[in-house]
Amino acid sequence: MITYAGFLGVHPNNCTKTIEVYFDTEYNLLKMIDNPHKDLENKKFYPLNLRTNHSNEQGHTIRIIDIPLYVKSEIIKEYFTKQGNVTRFSTITRGS
């Protein structure tokens, strides 16, 4: 996936037994789905969380940036769960 334009990272989802792949734009995501790598041709890709799906989350979403890499995502989620109801949580690592 790292060779695709706009690739940001992946996150394994143990609950659904899937791997979530993140791109910087919806265009780059759909481009990857239309042209999967030859080693991934037999895998199924579905676009999730497109802009149309986010309309009900507007005004209820926060984004935290520049968190040190040594802070585990479980600690971040636990903190915000204590503050209120968390319906969706994800972390993305960018750069090296």
C-alpha positions as CSV (number, residue, x, y, z in Angstrom):
1,M,0.0,0.0,0.0
2,I,2.9,2.4,0.7
3,T,3.4,2.8,-3.1
4,Y,-0.1,4.3,-3.6
5,A,-0.5,8.1,-3.8
6,G,-1.9,9.5,-0.6
7,F,-1.4,6.4,1.6
8,L,-1.4,7.3,5.3
9,G,-1.4,4.1,7.1
10,V,-3.3,0.9,8.2
11,H,-5.1,-0.2,11.3
12,P,-6.0,-3.8,12.0
13,N,-9.5,-4.1,13.4
14,N,-9.7,-7.2,15.6
15,C,-13.4,-6.8,16.3
16,T,-14.4,-7.1,12.6
17,K,-11.3,-9.0,11.5
18,T,-10.5,-6.5,8.8
19,I,-7.7,-4.1,8.0
20,E,-8.6,-0.4,7.6
21,V,-6.4,1.4,5.1
22,Y,-6.2,5.2,5.3
23,F,-5.6,7.7,2.4
24,D,-5.4,11.5,2.4
25,T,-8.3,11.9,0.0
26,E,-11.3,10.1,-1.1
27,Y,-10.0,10.2,-4.7
28,N,-6.8,8.4,-3.8
29,L,-8.8,5.8,-1.8
30,L,-11.1,5.0,-4.7
31,K,-8.2,4.9,-7.2
32,M,-6.5,2.2,-5.1
33,I,-9.8,0.2,-4.9
34,D,-10.1,0.4,-8.7
35,N,-6.5,-0.7,-9.3
36,P,-5.4,-3.0,-6.5
37,H,-1.8,-4.3,-6.4
38,K,-1.4,-7.7,-8.2
39,D,-0.8,-9.5,-4.8
40,L,-4.1,-8.1,-3.5
41,E,-6.4,-8.8,-6.6
42,N,-8.3,-11.6,-4.8
43,K,-9.0,-9.4,-1.8
44,K,-12.2,-7.3,-1.4
45,F,-11.9,-3.6,-0.7
46,Y,-14.9,-1.4,0.4
47,P,-14.8,2.3,0.9
48,L,-15.8,3.3,4.4
49,N,-16.3,6.7,6.1
50,L,-16.6,8.6,2.9
51,R,-17.7,12.3,3.2
52,T,-21.3,11.3,2.7
53,N,-21.1,9.0,5.7
54,H,-19.6,11.7,7.9
55,S,-22.5,14.2,7.8
56,N,-24.0,12.8,11.0
57,E,-20.6,13.2,12.8
58,Q,-20.1,16.8,12.0
59,G,-20.0,18.9,15.1
60,H,-19.4,15.8,17.2
61,T,-15.8,15.1,16.1
62,I,-12.5,16.1,17.5
63,R,-9.0,15.6,16.0
64,I,-5.9,15.6,18.1
65,I,-2.5,16.0,16.4
66,D,1.1,15.8,17.3
67,I,0.7,13.1,20.0
68,P,4.1,11.6,20.7
69,L,4.6,8.1,19.2
70,Y,5.3,6.5,22.6
71,V,1.7,7.2,23.8
72,K,-0.3,4.1,23.1
73,S,-3.7,4.5,21.5
74,E,-5.4,2.6,24.3
75,I,-4.3,5.3,26.7
76,I,-5.7,8.0,24.5
77,K,-9.1,6.2,24.0
78,E,-9.3,5.5,27.8
79,Y,-8.9,9.2,28.6
80,F,-11.6,10.3,26.2
81,T,-14.0,7.6,27.3
82,K,-13.7,9.0,30.8
83,Q,-14.7,12.4,29.4
84,G,-17.8,11.1,27.6
85,N,-19.2,8.6,25.1
86,V,-16.9,7.6,22.3
87,T,-18.7,6.0,19.3
88,R,-15.7,5.8,17.0
89,F,-12.0,6.0,17.6
90,S,-9.0,5.7,15.3
91,T,-5.3,6.7,15.2
92,I,-3.2,7.4,12.2
93,T,0.6,7.7,12.2
94,R,2.0,10.0,9.5
95,G,5.5,10.3,8.3
96,S,8.4,8.3,9.5
